Amino acid sequence: MRMLVRPAKREGTSRTIFDRPLIDGDVKPGTGGPVITIEAEGIYSDDSKYRYQIEITLGELEALIESSGPALGAGRPVSTGPNRQGHQDGGAG
């Protein structure tokens, strides 16, 4: 996951504050859906770290998947993996 930040009230350049794949400890279940918690830099300082927490409802997660188009298999049946006979179930696999 990559996060960029830039000033909101004036023109400014973007700065990448987080750039690595999410790991198991970054994502936990929340009351309304998954919660992503990461530690990243701020926009102006390399010395400080901030803890960012993103709470995503299941509806928002669904919207993210739908907006990704074919990249995440939106609009197609989800593969459930091999069945007992070793054949792939679902349409995405």
N, C-alpha and C positions, 0 to 999 in steps of 0.2 A: 504494500500500500504506500502510496506517495501522497504527502500533504504539502501543499504550497501555501504561502501566506503573503499578503501584500497590503499596503495601507488601504483603508476603505474611504477616507475622506479626501485624499489627494492622489495624484498620479505617483506611482512608484513602481519599482521593479519587484518581481516575485522572488521569494526565497524558499527553497526547499527546506523544510524543517524536520521531515521524517521520510525515510525512503528505505524500506525493507519489508519483506513479507510478514504478515501477521503470524504470530505463534500462538500455541494453545493458551498461554497465560494472558494474552491480550484480549481474548473474547470470552465473556461469561454470560450466562443467562440472566436476564433482568425480568422485571414484573410484566413488561409489555412486549418484550422481544430482546434480542441480543444487545449487550453493552460492550463497546470496544474501549479499552483504556490503554493509552500509550504515553510514553514520556518522550518529549521532543523539545527542540530548541524554541526560543521565541524569535520574533522578527528582527530585533535589534542587537541581541547579545548572544555570543557563543558560549558565555560562561554560565548562563542560567539554563536550567531545565524546567519544563512545565509538564504537569500531568493533564492530558486532555482526555475527556470522557465523552463518548458519543453514544447516545441511547437511540436505538432504531426500533420503531414499532414494526410489527409483522406486516402491516399495510405498507409502510415505507420500504421495507425489505422487498416486498413483492413489486413495488413500483420500480425499484432499482433493477431487479431482475428483468422485468418487462422492458425497461428502457435500454437494456444492454443488447437487445435483439438476438441474433443467432449466436453471438459469442458465448452466451450462457445457456443456450437452448431454449430461449423464450418462445412460447407458443407450441412447443413440442412436448410429448409425454416424457417424463423423467425416467431415466434408466434406473432399475432397481438392482442391477447387477446380474450375474449369471443365475439361471434357475437350476433346478435339480438335475436337469439333463445337460447342463453346461452351456446352454444357449443364453444369449443376452435377452433380458426382458425389457420392455419399453422401447421407445423410438429413438432415444438419444444415444444409445450405445452402439 
